[in-house]
Amino acid sequence: MVESVNVSIFIAFLAGLFSFVSPCVLPIIPSYITYITGLSFEDFNQEQNKASVRKLTIIHSLIFIVGFTIVFVALGASATAIGNIFSKYKEAIRIVGGIIVILFGIHITGLINLKFLESEKKVHLKNKPAGYLGTLLVGITFGAGWTPCIGPILGAILYLAMNMKTVYSGVIMLTAYSLGLGVPFFLSSLAINSFLVYFKKIRKYVKAVTIASGVFLIMIGVLLVSNRFATVSNYFQQLMPNINIEAK
């Protein structure tokens, strides 16, 4: 199994960023921000009560991020635990998982079309429950069943988590993934007006980013199949000798 999670943390965080800029997540960020805060775009533009609006946005955004982080971390811990239970089949799990991740990547690039990944997977909450608990539930709902765009990327990270030595390592990996998704969401919520302006500019590059994320998954799959994570991890350790989070 993977000896160090240094490179896995980097990969998981990058995967979270790719999930954020995926075509089915990035466009709905403004709607989610207004949904969880209960504020309108006009409220964000008003100078009066700016401090209270900012405070409300920060609190609800952080709670929303905690919500989907709980789900992703639980999935990561479960994946690692399952991988340990079937540790005697670890070589088969690694190879089969790598092949599946490669197929996910090829699907995202658009070279092939896997119909089962095109079906809608998200869960809807028509009316958000009131208060902070409601925002937490929305975050959990987001993490529990989002769209096919995020599914293959998250699936790849979970396959990688299955190859970790301990549940601790799986938790760290999925925490990194959640940060990759959560940090840009939080920054976008703080600067929603700027986000809307820049989104119009970067929208034409979304397809290129999607292809890049597919290539990224293919690379992860190749690393799994070839069992080269140790080599890559050692390379990163040479670049960052003071950072070493070992799988415990």
SVG drawing of the C-alpha trace seen along z (x, -y; Angstrom):
<svg xmlns="http://www.w3.org/2000/svg" viewBox="-39 -52 54 64">
<polyline fill="none" stroke="black" stroke-width="0.4" points="0.0,0.0 1.0,-3.7 3.8,-4.4 3.4,-8.2 0.5,-10.5 2.5,-13.6 1.8,-13.3 -1.7,-12.0 -2.6,-15.2 -1.4,-17.3 -3.4,-15.2 -6.5,-15.3 -6.4,-19.0 -5.9,-19.5 -8.8,-17.2 -11.0,-19.4 -10.0,-22.4 -10.9,-20.6 -14.3,-19.6 -14.9,-23.3 -14.3,-24.5 -16.2,-21.6 -19.1,-22.7 -21.8,-21.5 -20.4,-23.2 -18.9,-26.5 -22.0,-28.0 -24.2,-27.3 -21.9,-28.8 -23.7,-32.2 -27.1,-30.4 -25.7,-28.3 -24.3,-31.3 -27.6,-33.2 -29.4,-30.0 -27.5,-29.2 -27.2,-32.9 -30.8,-33.9 -29.4,-37.0 -30.1,-38.4 -27.5,-39.8 -28.8,-43.3 -28.0,-42.7 -24.4,-41.9 -24.2,-45.2 -25.5,-47.5 -23.0,-49.5 -25.3,-49.7 -25.1,-46.7 -22.0,-45.5 -20.4,-44.2 -23.4,-42.1 -23.8,-40.8 -20.1,-39.8 -20.4,-38.1 -23.5,-36.2 -21.7,-35.1 -18.6,-33.9 -20.5,-31.9 -22.9,-30.2 -20.1,-29.5 -17.9,-27.8 -20.8,-25.7 -21.7,-24.6 -18.1,-23.6 -18.1,-21.7 -21.3,-19.9 -19.8,-18.4 -16.4,-17.8 -18.2,-15.5 -19.5,-13.4 -16.3,-13.3 -14.1,-12.5 -16.6,-9.7 -16.3,-8.3 -12.5,-8.5 -12.3,-6.7 -14.8,-4.0 -12.8,-3.5 -9.6,-3.0 -11.2,-0.7 -12.6,1.4 -9.2,1.5 -7.6,2.7 -10.3,5.4 -9.5,6.7 -5.8,6.1 -4.9,9.5 -6.5,8.4 -4.7,5.0 -2.9,5.6 -6.1,6.5 -7.9,3.5 -5.1,1.2 -5.1,2.4 -8.8,2.6 -9.3,-0.8 -6.6,-2.3 -8.3,-1.1 -11.7,-2.4 -10.1,-5.8 -8.5,-5.9 -12.0,-5.2 -13.4,-8.1 -10.7,-10.4 -11.3,-9.4 -15.0,-9.9 -14.5,-13.5 -12.2,-14.4 -15.1,-13.5 -13.3,-10.8 -15.8,-8.2 -19.3,-8.5 -20.1,-6.3 -23.9,-6.5 -24.1,-5.5 -22.0,-8.6 -24.4,-10.9 -27.4,-10.1 -28.4,-12.8 -27.0,-12.0 -27.7,-15.1 -30.2,-15.4 -32.5,-18.5 -33.6,-20.5 -36.6,-22.5 -36.8,-24.6 -33.7,-25.1 -34.3,-24.5 -33.9,-27.7 -30.7,-28.8 -27.2,-27.4 -28.4,-23.8 -30.2,-24.2 -26.9,-25.3 -25.2,-22.3 -27.8,-20.0 -27.5,-21.7 -23.7,-21.0 -24.2,-17.4 -26.8,-17.1 -24.2,-18.5 -21.6,-16.1 -24.0,-13.1 -25.2,-13.2 -23.9,-15.8 -23.7,-15.6 -21.8,-13.2 -19.2,-15.9 -17.9,-15.6 -18.5,-11.9 -15.6,-10.6 -13.1,-12.9 -14.3,-12.1 -14.4,-8.4 -10.7,-8.5 -9.7,-10.0 -11.7,-7.3 -10.0,-4.6 -6.7,-6.2 -7.9,-6.2 -8.5,-2.5 -4.8,-2.0 -3.8,-4.0 -2.4,-2.0 -4.6,-3.5 -8.0,-5.2 -6.0,-8.3 -4.5,-8.6 -7.8,-8.3 -9.2,-11.0 -6.3,-13.3 -6.7,-12.7 -10.4,-13.5 -9.9,-16.5 -7.4,-17.8 -10.0,-17.2 -12.6,-19.1 -10.2,-22.0 -9.6,-22.0 -13.3,-22.4 -14.1,-24.5 -11.3,-27.2 -12.4,-28.6 -16.0,-28.4 -15.3,-30.4 -13.3,-33.0 -16.1,-33.3 -18.6,-33.9 -16.6,-36.7 -16.2,-38.3 -19.4,-37.3 -19.6,-40.4 -16.0,-39.8 -16.8,-36.2 -19.7,-37.0 -17.5,-39.3 -14.6,-36.9 -16.9,-33.9 -18.1,-35.6 -14.5,-35.9 -13.4,-32.4 -16.6,-30.6 -15.1,-30.1 -12.2,-28.1 -14.4,-25.7 -14.2,-23.1 -10.4,-23.2 -10.4,-22.9 -12.7,-19.9 -10.3,-18.2 -7.4,-19.0 -9.2,-17.4 -9.8,-14.3 -6.1,-14.1 -5.4,-14.5 -7.6,-11.5 -5.9,-9.4 -2.5,-10.2 -3.8,-9.1 -5.1,-5.9 -1.8,-5.2 0.0,-5.8 -2.4,-3.3 -2.0,-0.6 1.8,-1.0 2.2,-1.3 4.4,-4.3 3.0,-6.4 6.1,-5.7 8.4,-7.0 6.4,-10.2 6.1,-10.6 9.9,-10.3 10.3,-13.0 8.0,-15.4 9.7,-14.6 13.0,-15.8 11.3,-19.0 9.7,-19.5 12.0,-17.8 10.4,-19.5 6.9,-18.2 6.4,-14.5 3.0,-13.1 3.5,-9.4 0.7,-6.9 0.3,-5.8"/>
</svg>
